Amino acid sequence: GKTQYLAAVDNDAERYGEEFFGLPIIPPSSIRNYKYDEIIIGSYWEGTIKKQLIEELNIDPEKIVTPNKKFFKNDLQNLYPFKDKPTLELAKKVIKTLCGKACSENIPLHVDYGTLLGLVRDEGLIDWDDDIDLAADVLHADVIQAFLLRTVNSIDDRVLWQVRKDLDPAGRTIFFYLKFESKPGYSFKPFGTSIAMKGMEDGKAVKLKSFGAWYSPAHHVESLDTLIWEQIEMFIPSRHEDYLEFTYGDWKTPVQDSSIGTGENWACVSIETVKQSKITSEFILNYDA
């Protein structure tokens, strides 16, 4: 039969009494008031939420479901932008321009996550991927911001660019996000390019936007190797095969339908940490600039 959703659960007390797509927003403690078959985790903080459900609320792990990552995407019709040939060519220009110029200028911006996996394993972007993943040590955030501002508009003159940066409560830049709009006469499928800032903490390179949830051994980021892809040299994590194994497990076998919590590269952070993680955003470049 048809799936019936009963309520949306949130740890943010300020949201209780509001609605989410017509569903009442309730605290986790109110789950016991409902008769349900499954609890679906639809959050970046999967590990932390699952731990809370099992350990604090004694919920049967068999009833906790994490859907495929693609179900978190807002725009299902644009789910696989890289299967569209013109969009794939644009994506390749993004990587070659940003990573090629950064490497030639010795700016330690490197290919990461699914983009790294595709370039290493498949010698190209994974055709069911939907974004470009880059990263850098947070120590270089200001250098990377200046680099983006002088480089982004040279990627492709058929699109207009927007660059957002996210800041943590201490005012550190922890994330850059690039979006584009097609100019009149052109039609590219939308995809984002993210540059995750990583901080070195206790031998780990932590993705700062995750407040400790996503990490890798620090040595993969503290020094970088290079990869030549389609004649362009770019930075990648050092000992990249070990890095991919840590991040994805059996990375040599393509897996199209993965959930958020695969691999060994994440840890639980406390609910309090998540609740205190107020991120602010500002645009450093907008479409009309």
N, C-alpha and C positions, 0 to 999 in steps of 0.2 A: 504494500500500500504506500500511500504518499507519506513522506517524512513530516512529522509535526514537531515544530520547535516550541518549547515551553517557556523558556526564559533565557536571558543573557546574564552571565555571572561576571562580576567585576570586583576587584579588591579596592577600588576607589570609592570611598564612602560618599564623596561629593556627587556621585552619579546615581545613588539610590533614589528611586522615585521617578527617574527619567525612563525613557523608552529607547530601545535600539531596534530599528526596523519593526516597530510595533510590539516588540517583546519587552516585558518589564525587566529592568536591571536590578538584580538581587545580589546580596552578599553571599560568599561561599557557604556560610553557615546555614543559609536558607535552602540549600540543595535538598536537605533531608525532608523538606516539606512537599517534595514533588515525587511522583511515581514516573520513573524514566527508564529507558533502555540503554542510552549512551550519553556520555558527556564528550562533546567535541571541543578540542582545544584549537582555537583559531588565533594564536598569538605567537609572536616572536619569542616570548619567554616560556616556551613549551616545557623545558625541563623543570623550571621553578614551579610552574603551575601543577605539573603532574606530581611532583614531590609533595606539594601542599595537599592535593586531593587525596593522595594515598596515606600520607603520614598524619596529617592533622584531621582529616575528615573520614578516614577509614574506608575510602571508596575502593571497590574492587578494581584492580588494574585492567581487568578484562573489559570493563565498561568505559574505559578512557580511550578515545580515538583521536589520532592526529591525522588529518587529511593530507593528501598530496599537496605540495607547495603551490601548485597551479591554482588551487581553489582560493588562495588568498589574493589572487590577482583580480583587480577590479574589472578589467576589460577583457573578457574571455575571447572576443572576436580578434583581438590583437595578441593572442596568447603566444604565437610562435613567429615573432617578427623576422627572424633570420632565415625562415623558409621563403621569404619574399626576396628575390634576387637583388633589386635595387637597394632595399633596406640592408641586406647583408653587405653589399659593397660600401654603403655608408658606414656601417659598423666597423668594417675593416679599416676604413680611413680614420675613424676615431682612434682606434688602437695604434695604428701606424704613426699618426701625427703626434698624439700625446706621448706614447711610450718611446717612439723613435727619437723625437726631439729631446725628451727628458734624458734619455740615455746619452745622446750626443753632447748634452750640456752637463752631464754628470749629476743630474737631479734624481735622487733615489726613489722615483715613482715606479712601482712594479706591478706586473700583471698578477692577478690573484684569483682564488676560488674557481668558479666554473669556467671563466675565461682562460685561466692557466691550464685547467684540465683539458679543455678543447685544444689549445695550441700544442700542448705536449702530446696528448694521446692521439688526436685526430688531425693534427697539423692545420686546424681551422676552428672556427666557432662551432659549438654544438648546435645542431639545427633546431633542437627543442628548447634551447636556452632563450632567455628573454631580456637579458641585460648584460652590461659589460662591467666586470669587477676589477678595480685597481686598488692599490693600497700603498701606504708609506708610513714611516715612523713619524709620530706626532711632532718630533723635534723639527721636522722640515715643513710644518704646516704653512708658515708664512711664505717660504720659498715657493711652495706648490701653488699657493693662492696667486702670487705674482706671475708665476709661469702660466697658470690657466688664463689669467686676464689678458696676457699677450699672445696666447696660442689658440684659444678656442675658436675664435672667428676665422682662423685660417684652415680649419678642418674641411669645410665644404660650403661654398657660397650659395647652395640651393636651400639652405635651412638657416633659421635664426636660432640663436643659442640663449639659454638661461642657465645660470650657475647659482646654486644655493649652498650656503654653508650652515652647518649645525654646530652649536656651542653647548658645552656642558655647564653645570652650575658655576664652575670656577672660571668660565669664560674661555676655555680652551676650544680651539676648532677641532672637532672630532670626526667630521664627515663633510665631504663635498658631493654634490649631486648635480649632474648635467642633464638637461632636457633640451629638446629642440622642437621647433615648429617648421613644417614644410612651407617654403615660399609659394606664392601662387604659380600654378602650372606644374607643381611637383607633388608627389604623394608617397611619402615614406611611412611605414608603420612605426608607431611610437616605441621607443625603448629608452631606458635610462642608462647613464654611466655613473657609477658610484666610485668614490675614492675614500676608502676607510682609513682613518688614522689609527695607528696602533701605538700603544704605550708599553714600555718594558717594565714588568712588575714581577719580581721573584723568579726570574728565569723564563717568564712567559711574555710573548708578544700578545697583548690583549686588544681586541677590537673595542675601542673606547666607547663607541655608541652602544655596545651591549653591556657596559658596566661590569665586565668580568665574565660574562656568559660564554663568549667565543674567544678562543685563544689558540696559540701554537707555541712550541718551543721558541724562545727568543732568537736563537742563532739563525733561524731561517730569514729573519728580517734585519738583524744587526749587520749582516753582510749579505750582499746580493750576487747572484750569478747573472749571466746574460744568455739570451736565446736569440737566434736569428730566425725570424719568421717572414717568409716572402721577401727576403733580402733586407729586412729591417732588423737592426739589433735593438733589443730591449731588455730591461731588467726583469728578473724573476727571483723568487726566493732561493736562497742557497740550499743545496741538497734537495732539490725540488721533488724528487721522487719520494723521499722520506716525508716531505711536507704533504704531498698529495695522499700518501697512505694514512698519515695522521688525520687528515681532514675528511677523507672519503672512505677509508678502509680499502676495499678492493677497487681501486680507481681505474684499473685497466679494463674492467668490464662495464660497458655502458649501462646505466640505469636511468630510464626515462622518468619513472614515477617515484621520486624520493620524497620523504617527509622532512620536516625541519631538522629533526634531531638525529640524523644519521651521522656516522663518523665519531671520532673520539675528541673532537675539537671544541667541546662545549662543557660547561659546568653549571650547576645550579647557582643562582645568586638569590639573595634573600628577597622576600616580598617587600620588605622595608626599603631595600636598595632600589628596587624598581619604582616604588612609589615616590622616592625622593629624587628620581632621575629626571628632573625637569629640563628638557632640552629646548633651547630657543633656536630660531632659524632666522637668517637674513639673506637677501639676494645680493650677490656681489656683481652680477651681470644679468641684465634682463633683456627680453627679446627685442625691445625697441632701442637698445643702446647702440 
